[in-house]
């Protein structure tokens, strides 16, 4: 060891270097410890300040409670309470609508409430038996409560016009909350009381009667009805559900699936589907679809029928193009090739409009299905829709018994006197209805397409073929005006007359000294 030489590259060893390194490490640990102590002290100070503040708040609250116990304070006064006159509301309803000698007659009652007076009396008799809400009782102060007639009138007004719940507070003498309860109990009561009668499934006897009617009108046996969907806006849809219920127009909607026949009777109704679902998605979970799959429909409804000498065992519905290709669905052709396919497409589109007419009549009668619903509960909206369909079927049954057909134009703004004065034109002991009114006929199968020939002065106008669709004439006429005496019929004017223009025409020409003469003529003419 002593003979080894020192390395010149290695610094000379010194005992003070190790001491300096140890001291530096000690100072670093001391600084870290001091910093942690400072942070801990700051945290403790913050916790103590928060605890002191909490204790002061508790002490202040305790002092307030003690002061409230030993000092008397006057209670907060509410606003003046409205004293409703229940007897006055009943008297108004009896004098105007339901009394022995009411101010408004039966037809006005039907146009106002969308049901007849007989159906109204039936509701007043049946609903109190099933729901205690419609029974006349006294309140806790032994004051008479609201009568059943007033509650039902309030519910019918809301369903018919879709107004807010506080609209008739002056006439019916009840606040908005009470009217909301009336509508909710009325819809549920009507559904529970009459669903087995007016929302029943189709039986084999019903199928025979409906197919016979469609065969007489459209000339095809085995035709049960039409299937389609309708959307209703939901204004007060919860925020968490709006993405699920948002329809094609960017607003929350609720979908109604229904099937109706030529008389506008709804045989199948399903409501409450989100607006994001289209027709085929709703069909996948539909009750009618399950009946097709499990064989219930075949067992209870189907009746064999013959077309062109071939026997079929499955009755069919007319649907639009989105529905799946099933043996029971007859869809329109996307591109008709040839005369036969064009005739079939025209026939299918014409017959399928029955469901659109049914939806149109239902929405025109009950505007609550047109206006955005202000209810927050989805179940309440479903019950209101079902109640509207049941009341609609009641009216369809009543009109069928009277030899009439349900018509949306009955619920227009024109009065009955205006319809009688303007809508019907008599000539040579023959009566023809104007395009804005329905043509009532005892035998619907006897109604066939016809033409109208209108003579006005030296000019004559040829109306297009007017096809009665469910005893309802089309809403417009395309008029071709040309001069007489020419070999070729050169059109001078082509225009579209709406129902209001037709009414104006019938009222204006007598003033000009020209009376329109209306005579029917055959297809050969």
LUMDORO-746361 format. One line per 3 residues: number of its first residue (from 1); their letters; for each residue y, x, z of C-alpha. Coordinates in nm, 3 decimals. Layout:
! LUMDORO-746361
NUM> a> Y X Z ~ ...;
This chain:
! LUMDORO-746361
1> xxx> 0.000 0.000 0.000 ~ 0.240 0.274 0.088 ~ 0.158 0.461 -0.233;
4> xxx> 0.255 0.162 -0.455 ~ 0.595 0.173 -0.611 ~ 0.838 -0.115 -0.587;
7> xxx> 0.897 -0.329 -0.894 ~ 1.252 -0.277 -1.019 ~ 1.264 -0.634 -1.164;
10> xxx> 1.192 -0.793 -0.824 ~ 1.496 -0.843 -0.597 ~ 1.477 -0.676 -0.262;
13> xxx> 1.329 -0.903 0.005 ~ 1.557 -1.032 0.274 ~ 1.468 -1.245 0.579;
16> xxx> 1.799 -1.435 0.565 ~ 1.706 -1.622 0.238 ~ 1.433 -1.829 0.400;
19> xxx> 1.664 -1.929 0.683 ~ 1.933 -2.043 0.441 ~ 1.686 -2.257 0.247;
22> xxx> 1.563 -2.424 0.563 ~ 1.917 -2.497 0.676 ~ 2.005 -2.652 0.337;
25> xxx> 1.703 -2.881 0.348 ~ 1.794 -2.986 0.701 ~ 2.152 -3.073 0.596;
28> xxx> 2.023 -3.283 0.306 ~ 1.798 -3.486 0.534 ~ 2.083 -3.524 0.779;
31> xxx> 2.314 -3.664 0.511 ~ 2.051 -3.909 0.392 ~ 1.989 -4.022 0.747;
34> xxx> 2.360 -4.067 0.810 ~ 2.394 -4.272 0.492 ~ 2.102 -4.496 0.592;
37> xxx> 2.250 -4.538 0.939 ~ 2.583 -4.640 0.784 ~ 2.418 -4.891 0.555;
40> xxx> 2.216 -5.029 0.841 ~ 2.527 -5.066 1.053 ~ 2.706 -5.244 0.768;
43> xxx> 2.414 -5.483 0.725 ~ 2.402 -5.552 1.096 ~ 2.776 -5.614 1.102;
46> xxx> 2.743 -5.863 0.815 ~ 2.454 -6.044 0.984 ~ 2.645 -6.062 1.311;
49> xxx> 2.955 -6.197 1.136 ~ 2.749 -6.465 0.958 ~ 2.576 -6.558 1.283;
52> xxx> 2.909 -6.585 1.461 ~ 3.048 -6.804 1.181 ~ 2.743 -7.025 1.196;
55> xxx> 2.774 -7.056 1.571 ~ 3.143 -7.148 1.539 ~ 3.059 -7.415 1.283;
58> xxx> 2.789 -7.556 1.505 ~ 3.026 -7.555 1.798 ~ 3.292 -7.733 1.593;
61> xxx> 3.041 -7.990 1.472 ~ 2.914 -8.041 1.823 ~ 3.269 -8.097 1.941;
64> xxx> 3.326 -8.351 1.662 ~ 3.008 -8.538 1.756 ~ 3.110 -8.543 2.120;
67> xxx> 3.456 -8.666 2.028 ~ 3.301 -8.943 1.818 ~ 3.088 -9.046 2.114;
70> xxx> 3.377 -9.070 2.355 ~ 3.648 -9.190 2.118 ~ 3.634 -9.516 1.918;
73> xxx> 3.710 -9.505 1.544 ~ 3.760 -9.806 1.322 ~ 3.485 -9.838 1.057;
76> xxx> 3.573 -9.784 0.692 ~ 3.660 -10.112 0.529 ~ 3.514 -10.208 0.192;
79> xxx> 3.702 -10.393 -0.073 ~ 3.727 -10.769 -0.065 ~ 3.386 -10.923 -0.130;
82> xxx> 3.366 -11.161 -0.426 ~ 3.260 -11.509 -0.325 ~ 3.063 -11.655 -0.615;
85> xxx> 3.041 -12.029 -0.659 ~ 2.672 -12.096 -0.735 ~ 2.714 -12.471 -0.766;
88> xxx> 2.999 -12.429 -1.012 ~ 2.777 -12.210 -1.233 ~ 2.502 -12.474 -1.225;
91> xxx> 2.750 -12.747 -1.310 ~ 2.881 -12.550 -1.611 ~ 2.529 -12.492 -1.740;
94> xxx> 2.435 -12.857 -1.694 ~ 2.753 -12.988 -1.859 ~ 2.731 -12.753 -2.157;
97> xxx> 2.359 -12.710 -2.228 ~ 2.096 -12.864 -2.000 ~ 2.237 -13.190 -1.870;
100> xxx> 2.137 -13.540 -1.980 ~ 2.445 -13.557 -2.207 ~ 2.530 -13.193 -2.285;
103> xxx> 2.840 -13.090 -2.470 ~ 2.645 -12.886 -2.731 ~ 2.364 -13.040 -2.931;
106> xxx> 2.011 -12.918 -2.996 ~ 2.085 -12.715 -3.309 ~ 2.378 -12.543 -3.139;
109> xxx> 2.156 -12.470 -2.839 ~ 1.898 -12.312 -3.071 ~ 2.154 -12.096 -3.246;
112> xxx> 2.305 -11.987 -2.913 ~ 1.989 -11.895 -2.719 ~ 1.740 -11.839 -3.007;
115> xxx> 1.497 -12.095 -2.862 ~ 1.481 -12.473 -2.857 ~ 1.568 -12.691 -2.563;
118> xxx> 1.200 -12.780 -2.522 ~ 1.103 -12.413 -2.486 ~ 1.386 -12.372 -2.236;
121> xxx> 1.253 -12.657 -2.024 ~ 0.907 -12.502 -2.044 ~ 1.044 -12.170 -1.915;
124> xxx> 1.226 -12.342 -1.629 ~ 0.901 -12.514 -1.532 ~ 0.662 -12.218 -1.567;
127> xxx> 0.853 -11.913 -1.443 ~ 0.914 -12.033 -1.084 ~ 0.538 -12.081 -1.043;
130> xxx> 0.457 -11.722 -1.135 ~ 0.762 -11.544 -0.990 ~ 0.933 -11.633 -0.663;
133> xxx> 1.256 -11.478 -0.793 ~ 1.326 -11.794 -0.996 ~ 1.276 -12.033 -0.707;
136> xxx> 1.590 -12.179 -0.558 ~ 1.630 -12.052 -0.205 ~ 1.903 -12.001 0.053;
139> xxx> 2.025 -11.659 0.161 ~ 2.045 -11.513 0.514 ~ 2.370 -11.698 0.580;
142> xxx> 2.203 -12.029 0.485 ~ 2.408 -12.052 0.169 ~ 2.248 -12.185 -0.152;
145> xxx> 2.126 -11.914 -0.387 ~ 2.134 -11.892 -0.763 ~ 1.950 -12.167 -0.950;
148> xxx> 1.667 -12.089 -1.190 ~ 1.853 -12.243 -1.485 ~ 2.146 -12.004 -1.439;
151> xxx> 1.918 -11.700 -1.408 ~ 1.729 -11.786 -1.725 ~ 2.051 -11.857 -1.916;
154> xxx> 2.184 -11.514 -1.810 ~ 1.867 -11.340 -1.928 ~ 1.864 -11.525 -2.263;
157> xxx> 2.229 -11.441 -2.330 ~ 2.160 -11.073 -2.274 ~ 1.852 -11.073 -2.500;
160> xxx> 2.023 -11.274 -2.773 ~ 2.346 -11.075 -2.797 ~ 2.265 -10.738 -2.640;
163> xxx> 2.583 -10.741 -2.431 ~ 2.635 -10.551 -2.107 ~ 2.508 -10.704 -1.788;
166> xxx> 2.855 -10.785 -1.655 ~ 2.978 -10.982 -1.956 ~ 2.921 -11.334 -1.819;
169> xxx> 3.025 -11.269 -1.460 ~ 3.294 -11.539 -1.482 ~ 3.082 -11.813 -1.640;
172> xxx> 2.753 -11.758 -1.455 ~ 2.907 -11.649 -1.123 ~ 2.688 -11.342 -1.062;
175> xxx> 2.754 -10.971 -1.063 ~ 2.611 -10.704 -1.291 ~ 2.329 -10.602 -1.057;
178> xxx> 2.206 -10.960 -1.025 ~ 2.207 -11.011 -1.403 ~ 2.005 -10.692 -1.444;
181> xxx> 1.749 -10.825 -1.197 ~ 1.741 -11.157 -1.381 ~ 1.667 -10.987 -1.714;
184> xxx> 1.399 -10.765 -1.560 ~ 1.219 -11.052 -1.384 ~ 1.258 -11.281 -1.687;
187> xxx> 1.108 -11.028 -1.930 ~ 0.816 -10.949 -1.702 ~ 0.759 -11.316 -1.620;
190> xxx> 0.756 -11.421 -1.986 ~ 0.516 -11.139 -2.070 ~ 0.273 -11.214 -1.788;
193> xxx> 0.287 -11.591 -1.839 ~ 0.251 -11.616 -2.218 ~ 0.094 -11.289 -2.340;
196> xxx> -0.255 -11.446 -2.362 ~ -0.122 -11.717 -2.593 ~ 0.155 -11.562 -2.804;
199> xxx> 0.036 -11.199 -2.807 ~ -0.333 -11.272 -2.846 ~ -0.553 -11.079 -3.081;
202> xxx> -0.658 -11.229 -3.409 ~ -0.984 -11.425 -3.404 ~ -1.212 -11.512 -3.694;
205> xxx> -1.062 -11.861 -3.717 ~ -0.712 -11.711 -3.729 ~ -0.825 -11.464 -3.996;
208> xxx> -0.960 -11.745 -4.215 ~ -0.638 -11.942 -4.184 ~ -0.410 -11.643 -4.250;
211> xxx> -0.609 -11.516 -4.549 ~ -0.620 -11.867 -4.698 ~ -0.241 -11.890 -4.666;
214> xxx> -0.193 -11.547 -4.826 ~ -0.436 -11.637 -5.101 ~ -0.238 -11.950 -5.186;
217> xxx> 0.092 -11.759 -5.188 ~ 0.003 -11.419 -5.331 ~ -0.322 -11.499 -5.511;
220> xxx> -0.535 -11.231 -5.339 ~ -0.804 -11.314 -5.077 ~ -0.879 -11.096 -4.775;
223> xxx> -0.512 -11.012 -4.713 ~ -0.444 -11.021 -4.335 ~ -0.086 -10.897 -4.308;
226> xxx> 0.139 -10.593 -4.304 ~ 0.163 -10.299 -4.063 ~ 0.476 -10.092 -3.997;
229> xxx> 0.699 -9.944 -3.724 ~ 1.055 -10.012 -3.604 ~ 1.290 -9.788 -3.401;
232> xxx> 1.521 -9.891 -3.116 ~ 1.797 -9.667 -2.978 ~ 1.786 -9.567 -2.611;
235> xxx> 2.136 -9.488 -2.484 ~ 2.053 -9.394 -2.124 ~ 1.746 -9.184 -2.198;
238> xxx> 1.698 -8.919 -1.924 ~ 1.815 -8.572 -2.020 ~ 1.470 -8.425 -1.963;
241> xxx> 1.319 -8.676 -2.212 ~ 1.578 -8.667 -2.488 ~ 1.404 -8.390 -2.681;
244> xxx> 1.080 -8.587 -2.665 ~ 1.240 -8.917 -2.774 ~ 1.489 -8.783 -3.030;
247> xxx> 1.446 -8.969 -3.357 ~ 1.529 -8.881 -3.714 ~ 1.897 -8.971 -3.665;
250> xxx> 1.943 -8.729 -3.376 ~ 1.945 -8.995 -3.104 ~ 1.672 -9.098 -2.857;
253> xxx> 1.470 -9.388 -2.995 ~ 1.170 -9.596 -2.893 ~ 0.919 -9.700 -3.158;
256> xxx> 0.762 -10.045 -3.195 ~ 0.443 -10.081 -3.400 ~ 0.368 -10.431 -3.521;
259> xxx> 0.164 -10.633 -3.768 ~ 0.290 -10.964 -3.906 ~ 0.181 -11.222 -4.161;
262> xxx> 0.374 -11.425 -4.418 ~ 0.494 -11.676 -4.155 ~ 0.644 -11.385 -3.952;
265> xxx> 0.394 -11.429 -3.667 ~ 0.331 -11.098 -3.490 ~ -0.043 -11.045 -3.441;
268> xxx> -0.029 -10.690 -3.311 ~ 0.253 -10.535 -3.107 ~ 0.263 -10.194 -2.934;
271> xxx> 0.587 -10.055 -2.786 ~ 0.710 -9.751 -2.594 ~ 0.624 -9.463 -2.829;
274> xxx> 0.868 -9.166 -2.841 ~ 1.101 -9.140 -3.139 ~ 0.964 -8.799 -3.240;
277> xxx> 0.638 -8.964 -3.345 ~ 0.607 -9.095 -3.699 ~ 0.394 -9.384 -3.820;
280> xxx> 0.075 -9.184 -3.860 ~ 0.104 -9.024 -3.514 ~ 0.146 -9.368 -3.359;
283> xxx> -0.146 -9.500 -3.561 ~ -0.374 -9.228 -3.418 ~ -0.324 -9.367 -3.064;
286> xxx> -0.281 -9.732 -3.159 ~ -0.493 -10.005 -3.003 ~ -0.561 -10.150 -3.349;
289> xxx> -0.699 -9.811 -3.457 ~ -0.942 -9.812 -3.165 ~ -1.058 -10.159 -3.265;
292> xxx> -1.129 -10.033 -3.616 ~ -1.329 -9.738 -3.483 ~ -1.543 -9.908 -3.217;
295> xxx> -1.627 -10.205 -3.441 ~ -1.447 -10.468 -3.236 ~ -1.232 -10.575 -3.530;
298> xxx> -1.534 -10.606 -3.758 ~ -1.724 -10.808 -3.501 ~ -1.445 -11.051 -3.405;
301> xxx> -1.220 -11.082 -3.712 ~ -1.378 -10.981 -4.043 ~ -1.485 -11.253 -4.287;
304> xxx> -1.650 -11.171 -4.625 ~ -1.439 -11.246 -4.932 ~ -1.478 -11.207 -5.307;
307> xxx> -1.245 -11.041 -5.560 ~ -1.337 -11.034 -5.930 ~ -1.698 -11.121 -5.852;
310> xxx> -1.742 -10.840 -5.597 ~ -1.803 -10.920 -5.229 ~ -1.605 -10.729 -4.966;
313> xxx> -1.666 -10.733 -4.590 ~ -1.352 -10.555 -4.459 ~ -1.022 -10.740 -4.467;
316> xxx> -0.716 -10.530 -4.546 ~ -0.354 -10.469 -4.446 ~ -0.065 -10.362 -4.667;
319> xxx> 0.099 -10.038 -4.550 ~ 0.338 -9.775 -4.682 ~ 0.244 -9.433 -4.812;
322> xxx> 0.240 -9.240 -4.482 ~ -0.067 -9.417 -4.343 ~ -0.413 -9.262 -4.393;
325> xxx> -0.644 -9.367 -4.674 ~ -0.871 -9.620 -4.505 ~ -1.080 -9.901 -4.648;
328> xxx> -0.862 -10.152 -4.461 ~ -0.530 -10.013 -4.589 ~ -0.388 -10.094 -4.932;
331> xxx> -0.110 -9.848 -5.010 ~ 0.142 -9.839 -5.292 ~ 0.088 -9.602 -5.583;
334> xxx> 0.308 -9.293 -5.586 ~ 0.331 -9.287 -5.966 ~ 0.220 -9.598 -6.149;
337> xxx> 0.064 -9.522 -6.487 ~ 0.010 -9.809 -6.725 ~ 0.093 -10.177 -6.713;
340> xxx> -0.182 -10.270 -6.466 ~ -0.077 -10.007 -6.211 ~ 0.288 -10.105 -6.247;
343> xxx> 0.200 -10.469 -6.179 ~ -0.009 -10.368 -5.879 ~ 0.269 -10.149 -5.737;
346> xxx> 0.521 -10.432 -5.782 ~ 0.285 -10.680 -5.618 ~ 0.213 -10.449 -5.324;
349> xxx> 0.580 -10.369 -5.261 ~ 0.673 -10.737 -5.286 ~ 0.405 -10.855 -5.043;
352> xxx> 0.466 -10.572 -4.797 ~ 0.824 -10.689 -4.742 ~ 0.693 -10.955 -4.504;
355> xxx> 0.688 -10.705 -4.218 ~ 1.042 -10.597 -4.304 ~ 1.149 -10.962 -4.299;
358> xxx> 0.977 -11.002 -3.963 ~ 1.164 -10.705 -3.820 ~ 1.490 -10.830 -3.970;
361> xxx> 1.451 -11.179 -3.823 ~ 1.350 -11.036 -3.485 ~ 1.652 -10.806 -3.471;
364> xxx> 1.891 -11.075 -3.593 ~ 1.770 -11.315 -3.327 ~ 1.766 -11.066 -3.039;
367> xxx> 2.049 -10.817 -3.076 ~ 1.933 -10.628 -2.768 ~ 1.682 -10.463 -3.005;
370> xxx> 1.966 -10.350 -3.234 ~ 2.218 -10.222 -2.980 ~ 2.144 -9.904 -2.786;
373> xxx> 1.956 -9.994 -2.469 ~ 2.143 -9.922 -2.144 ~ 1.833 -9.940 -1.923;
376> xxx> 1.708 -9.627 -1.751 ~ 1.347 -9.735 -1.701 ~ 1.119 -9.717 -2.004;
379> xxx> 0.892 -9.989 -1.866 ~ 1.185 -10.234 -1.847 ~ 1.267 -10.170 -2.215;
382> xxx> 0.905 -10.230 -2.312 ~ 0.897 -10.559 -2.120 ~ 1.221 -10.676 -2.285;
385> xxx> 1.080 -10.599 -2.629 ~ 0.757 -10.782 -2.555 ~ 0.951 -11.082 -2.423;
388> xxx> 1.156 -11.094 -2.744 ~ 0.839 -11.090 -2.955 ~ 0.684 -11.370 -2.745;
391> xxx> 0.996 -11.589 -2.778 ~ 0.999 -11.516 -3.151 ~ 0.636 -11.629 -3.186;
394> xxx> 0.721 -11.943 -2.991 ~ 0.990 -12.027 -3.245 ~ 0.759 -11.947 -3.537;
397> xxx> 0.499 -12.185 -3.394 ~ 0.761 -12.454 -3.352 ~ 0.889 -12.416 -3.709;
400> xxx> 0.538 -12.420 -3.854 ~ 0.468 -12.744 -3.671 ~ 0.788 -12.887 -3.820;
403> xxx> 0.700 -12.772 -4.172 ~ 0.968 -12.501 -4.177 ~ 0.974 -12.121 -4.191;
406> xxx> 1.161 -11.886 -3.960 ~ 1.476 -11.762 -4.131 ~ 1.726 -11.500 -4.016;
409> xxx> 2.013 -11.679 -4.194 ~ 1.991 -11.962 -3.944 ~ 2.145 -11.725 -3.688;
412> xxx> 2.443 -11.623 -3.903 ~ 2.806 -11.677 -3.812 ~ 2.840 -11.987 -4.033;
415> xxx> 2.808 -12.320 -3.863 ~ 2.547 -12.581 -3.948 ~ 2.812 -12.800 -4.112;
418> xxx> 2.919 -12.517 -4.343 ~ 2.558 -12.452 -4.437 ~ 2.504 -12.818 -4.520;
421> xxx> 2.826 -12.845 -4.720 ~ 2.801 -12.522 -4.917 ~ 2.439 -12.416 -4.910;
424> xxx> 2.282 -12.720 -5.078 ~ 2.387 -12.837 -5.427 ~ 2.244 -13.160 -5.558;
427> xxx> 2.222 -13.248 -5.927 ~ 2.020 -13.524 -6.094 ~ 1.847 -13.609 -5.767;
430> xxx> 1.716 -13.249 -5.741 ~ 1.812 -13.022 -5.452 ~ 1.826 -12.641 -5.479;
433> xxx> 1.921 -12.401 -5.202 ~ 2.180 -12.130 -5.247 ~ 2.069 -11.767 -5.211;
436> xxx> 2.213 -11.741 -4.859 ~ 1.994 -12.018 -4.716 ~ 1.625 -12.074 -4.674;
439> xxx> 1.431 -12.319 -4.890 ~ 1.228 -12.541 -4.659 ~ 0.917 -12.685 -4.821;
442> xxx> 0.629 -12.878 -4.675 ~ 0.363 -12.696 -4.877 ~ 0.435 -12.325 -4.891;
445> xxx> 0.161 -12.269 -5.147 ~ 0.340 -12.493 -5.398 ~ 0.648 -12.270 -5.409;
448> xxx> 0.653 -12.058 -5.722 ~ 0.916 -11.836 -5.890 ~ 1.178 -12.022 -6.090;
451> xxx> 1.504 -11.961 -6.276 ~ 1.850 -12.111 -6.244 ~ 2.075 -12.189 -6.541;
454> xxx> 2.444 -12.225 -6.456 ~ 2.687 -12.388 -6.703 ~ 3.057 -12.324 -6.644;
457> xxx> 3.290 -12.443 -6.920 ~ 3.208 -12.288 -7.258 ~ 3.025 -11.997 -7.098;
460> xxx> 2.684 -11.993 -6.946 ~ 2.535 -11.750 -6.697 ~ 2.168 -11.667 -6.674;
463> xxx> 2.056 -11.575 -6.326 ~ 1.769 -11.337 -6.278 ~ 1.435 -11.462 -6.160;
466> xxx> 1.473 -11.587 -5.804 ~ 1.149 -11.524 -5.615 ~ 1.119 -11.709 -5.284;
469> xxx> 0.988 -11.462 -5.027 ~ 0.865 -11.661 -4.731 ~ 1.074 -11.960 -4.838;
472> xxx> 1.379 -11.730 -4.828 ~ 1.570 -11.677 -5.151 ~ 1.708 -11.336 -5.237;
475> xxx> 2.056 -11.256 -5.109 ~ 2.217 -11.185 -5.447 ~ 2.217 -11.287 -5.814;
478> xxx> 2.277 -11.066 -6.116 ~ 2.483 -11.270 -6.359 ~ 2.486 -11.206 -6.736;
481> xxx> 2.782 -11.379 -6.899 ~ 2.774 -11.432 -7.276 ~ 2.920 -11.675 -7.528;
484> xxx> 2.731 -11.962 -7.683 ~ 2.672 -11.994 -8.053 ~ 2.579 -11.632 -8.113;
487> xxx> 2.237 -11.528 -8.230 ~ 2.230 -11.227 -7.996 ~ 2.303 -11.250 -7.629;
490> xxx> 2.562 -10.978 -7.588 ~ 2.646 -10.931 -7.217 ~ 3.015 -10.949 -7.140;
493> xxx> 2.998 -10.902 -6.764 ~ 2.738 -10.786 -6.517 ~ 2.814 -10.841 -6.150;
496> xxx> 2.639 -10.890 -5.819 ~ 2.715 -11.199 -5.615 ~ 2.645 -11.180 -5.245;
499> xxx> 2.594 -11.489 -5.034 ~ 2.962 -11.499 -4.937 ~ 3.069 -11.469 -5.304;
502> xxx> 2.827 -11.744 -5.400 ~ 2.983 -11.962 -5.131 ~ 3.330 -11.877 -5.261;
505> xxx> 3.219 -11.959 -5.618 ~ 3.096 -12.305 -5.522 ~ 3.421 -12.376 -5.336;
508> xxx> 3.658 -12.230 -5.598 ~ 3.539 -12.374 -5.930 ~ 3.599 -12.738 -5.831;
511> xxx> 3.960 -12.637 -5.762 ~ 3.985 -12.491 -6.114 ~ 3.858 -12.810 -6.274;
514> xxx> 3.520 -12.656 -6.357 ~ 3.216 -12.772 -6.169 ~ 2.910 -12.548 -6.185;
517> xxx> 2.608 -12.735 -6.316 ~ 2.275 -12.597 -6.191 ~ 1.955 -12.689 -6.372;
520> xxx> 1.614 -12.524 -6.357 ~ 1.438 -12.407 -6.671 ~ 1.096 -12.265 -6.745;
523> xxx> 0.995 -11.908 -6.816 ~ 0.960 -11.984 -7.188 ~ 1.328 -12.075 -7.209;
